Structures are given as C-alpha cells and as structure tokens.
Amino acid sequence: MTGQALRFTKLTLALCVGALGACSKADRAADTAAARTDSAAGRVDSTTTAMANDSANHSKMGGAWTNDHIFGYAHNADNGEIALGKLASTKATNSQVKAYGAEMVKDHQAMMKETHALMAKLNASPDSTWDDAKDLANDGQEKLKELTDKAKGADWDKNYIESQVDMHQRVLDKLQDAVKNNTDTTLTAGLSKATAKVQEHLTKAQSIKAGLDNAKK
C-alpha cells in the first residue's frame, strides 16, 4: 500500500470513530432527557393522586353529619344511657350514684321522645348503623355487660360514674360538632337543647366522681 493510500485509510478510520462517539453522546443525552421526562411525569402523577385522595377524604368528612346520622347517633346515646341508668338505679350502693342513674333514665327517655318528634318534623329517620353511632352502641353494650357481671359496692359505683364522665364527654363533643356542621335552624335548635342537657349530666357526673375520689383519701 502506498503512503498516500495509508494516510487516506487512517483518516477514514478517525472519521468513523469520531462519528460513533458523537452518536454515543447523542444517545446518552436522549436517554437522560427521557429519564428526566419520566421522572417529572412520575412526580406529576404522584401529586395528582395525592390531591385526589385528599379531596376524597375531605368530601367524606364533610358529609358525615347527615340528619339521619345525627338522629342515629342521638338514638344510640339515649338508648345506652337508659339501659345503664336502669342498672345503676338498682345496683349502686352510693345514694348519689343511685339517684344519678335514675335521673339518666328519666332525662334520656324524655330526650329520646323529643328526638323522635323532631325526626318526624324533619321527615328523617335514625341511621344507627354508621360507624360513630355503631361504635357508641357497641361500647355501651360492653360497659353494660361489664357492670352487670361486676359485684356491687364502692368499686362498682366508681366504675359506673367514671364511665358516665367519659361517655357524656364523648357524646358532648360529637353533638357540638354536629351543631357546627349543619345549616338547618330547626335541627340546630334541637341539637343545642340536647347539648345543654348532656353538659349538665357531664358536670354532675364529674362532681359525683370528685366526691367519690375524695372519700377514698
């Protein structure tokens, strides 16, 4: 091979190598851009999904207090207090606790009657199977069984009155939330009346509990 041909061959090889290198760089650049695009798309998808989930959760929370839910919760609260009050009025040994139990029967029977009248006025019905109402009923039944099986005495009285503090505080919080989250003036008036009565029961239970606690000291 002549010197001129040899130089031409080397030049050709160099050009080929350079072209391959340029192609490799271009491919890598394209791959990197594609990866960035995929990553950005993934972030957008994740953000969109999170926003959709958050919106759905807010929607569920906002729709919790329907009229049927409110009446179902109130019905289960009254029903549980009547059953526990009847037990306390016969099984309690402390006179204040016994009287409190009898008062719960009387007051919650009256409240249930008023609730049913309001339901009829608003053409509503109690949905006592939704989560909050069902949990309240289940907890009341468990407490009723526990106190039915438990021997009477000072410890029984203390257990009952402590459960009354807890239960009335729980119901009070829910009713206050229901008052804030409905726009029906007739329902709001009924809820406000029930809330005031539950607050009265809570304050009395707290006072009796404090007296029982002090008697032990």
C-alpha positions in Angstrom: 0.0 0.0 0.0 1.3 3.5 -0.9 1.9 6.2 1.7 -0.9 8.2 0.3 -3.4 5.3 0.5 -2.3 4.6 4.0 -2.9 8.2 5.1 -6.3 8.1 3.5 -7.2 4.9 5.3 -6.2 6.3 8.7 -8.2 9.5 8.1 -11.3 7.4 7.2 -11.0 5.3 10.5 -10.6 8.5 12.5 -13.7 10.0 11.0 -15.7 6.8 11.7 -14.5 6.7 15.3 -15.5 10.4 15.7 -18.9 9.8 14.2 -19.5 6.8 16.6 -18.5 8.9 19.6 -20.9 11.7 18.5 -23.7 9.2 18.1 -23.0 7.7 21.6 -23.1 11.1 23.2 -26.3 12.0 21.4 -27.9 8.7 22.5 -26.8 9.3 26.1 -28.2 12.8 26.0 -31.5 11.5 24.6 -31.7 8.8 27.3 -31.0 11.4 30.0 -33.7 13.7 28.7 -36.2 10.8 28.5 -35.4 9.8 32.1 -36.0 13.3 33.3 -39.3 13.5 31.5 -40.4 10.1 33.0 -39.3 11.3 36.5 -41.2 14.6 36.1 -44.3 12.7 34.9 -44.0 10.4 37.9 -43.9 13.4 40.2 -47.0 14.9 38.5 -48.8 11.6 38.7 -48.0 11.2 42.4 -49.1 14.8 43.2 -52.3 14.4 41.2 -53.1 11.1 43.1 -52.3 12.7 46.5 -54.6 15.7 45.7 -57.4 13.4 44.5 -57.1 11.3 47.7 -57.1 14.4 49.9 -60.1 15.7 48.1 -62.0 12.4 48.6 -61.1 12.4 52.3 -62.4 15.9 52.8 -65.6 15.0 50.9 -66.2 12.0 53.2 -65.6 14.1 56.3 -67.8 16.9 55.1 -70.7 14.5 54.5 -70.5 12.8 57.9 -73.3 14.6 59.7 -76.5 14.0 57.7 -79.8 14.3 59.5 -80.1 10.5 59.6 -76.6 10.2 61.1 -77.3 12.8 63.7 -80.6 11.1 64.8 -78.9 7.7 64.7 -76.1 8.8 67.0 -78.6 10.6 69.4 -80.8 7.5 69.5 -77.9 5.2 70.4 -76.6 7.6 73.0 -80.1 7.8 74.7 -80.6 4.1 74.4 -77.3 3.3 76.1 -77.8 5.8 78.9 -81.3 4.5 79.7 -80.0 0.9 80.0 -77.0 1.8 82.2 -79.2 4.2 84.3 -81.7 1.5 85.0 -78.9 -0.8 86.2 -77.3 1.9 88.3 -80.6 2.9 89.9 -81.0 -0.6 91.3 -77.4 -1.8 91.8 -75.5 1.3 93.0 -74.8 1.4 96.7 -73.9 5.1 96.9 -77.1 7.3 97.2 -75.8 9.9 94.8 -74.8 7.4 92.2 -78.2 5.6 92.5 -80.0 8.9 92.1 -77.9 9.9 89.2 -78.7 6.6 87.5 -82.5 7.2 88.0 -82.0 10.7 86.6 -80.3 9.4 83.5 -83.3 7.1 82.8 -85.8 9.9 83.2 -83.8 12.6 81.2 -82.8 10.3 78.3 -86.3 8.9 77.9 -87.5 12.5 77.6 -84.7 13.3 75.2 -85.5 10.3 73.0 -89.1 11.3 72.8 -88.1 14.8 71.7 -85.7 13.4 69.2 -88.4 11.2 67.6 -90.7 14.2 67.4 -88.0 16.3 65.7 -87.3 13.4 63.3 -91.0 13.3 62.3 -91.0 17.1 61.8 -87.9 16.9 59.5 -89.0 13.7 57.8 -85.8 11.9 58.8 -85.0 8.5 60.2 -82.3 7.3 62.6 -79.3 5.7 60.9 -77.8 3.9 63.9 -75.6 1.6 61.8 -73.0 4.2 60.6 -69.5 4.0 62.2 -69.7 6.5 65.0 -73.2 5.5 66.1 -72.4 1.8 65.9 -69.2 2.3 67.9 -71.1 4.2 70.6 -73.7 1.4 70.8 -71.1 -1.3 71.0 -69.2 0.4 73.7 -72.3 1.0 75.7 -73.3 -2.7 75.4 -69.8 -3.7 76.6 -70.0 -1.4 79.6 -73.5 -2.7 80.4 -72.3 -6.3 80.4 -69.2 -5.4 82.5 -71.3 -3.7 85.1 -74.0 -6.4 85.1 -71.4 -9.0 85.8 -69.5 -6.9 88.4 -70.2 -7.2 92.1 -72.0 -4.2 93.7 -70.1 -2.0 96.0 -67.9 1.1 96.1 -65.8 0.0 93.2 -68.9 -0.6 91.1 -70.2 2.9 91.9 -66.8 4.4 90.9 -66.6 2.4 87.7 -70.1 3.4 86.6 -69.6 7.1 87.4 -66.3 7.2 85.6 -67.9 5.7 82.5 -70.6 8.4 82.7 -67.9 11.1 82.6 -66.2 9.5 79.7 -69.4 8.8 77.8 -71.0 12.2 78.3 -67.8 13.9 77.2 -67.7 11.8 74.1 -71.3 12.5 73.2 -71.0 16.2 74.0 -68.1 16.6 71.6 -70.0 14.9 68.8 -73.1 16.9 69.3 -71.2 20.1 69.4 -69.5 19.1 66.1 -72.9 18.3 64.6 -74.2 21.7 65.6 -71.4 23.4 63.8 -71.7 21.3 60.7 -75.4 21.7 59.8 -77.4 24.6 58.4 -81.0 23.5 59.4 -82.2 26.0 62.0 -84.8 23.6 63.4 -82.3 20.8 63.8 -79.7 23.2 65.3 -82.2 24.3 68.0 -82.9 20.7 68.9 -79.2 19.8 69.0 -78.4 22.9 71.1 -81.1 21.8 73.7 -79.7 18.3 73.8 -76.1 19.6 74.1 -77.0 21.7 77.1 -78.6 18.7 78.8 -75.6 16.4 78.1 -73.3 19.2 79.5 -75.5 19.3 82.6 -75.2 15.5 83.0 -71.4 15.6 82.5 -70.9 18.3 85.1 -72.9 16.4 87.6 -71.0 13.1 86.9 -67.7 15.0 87.4 -68.9 16.3 90.7 -70.0 12.9 92.0 -66.7 11.4 90.8 -64.7 14.0 92.7 -66.7 13.3 95.8 -66.1 9.5 95.5 -62.3 10.2 94.9 -62.1 12.4 98.0 -63.9 9.9 100.1 -61.1 7.4 99.5 -58.4 9.7 100.8 
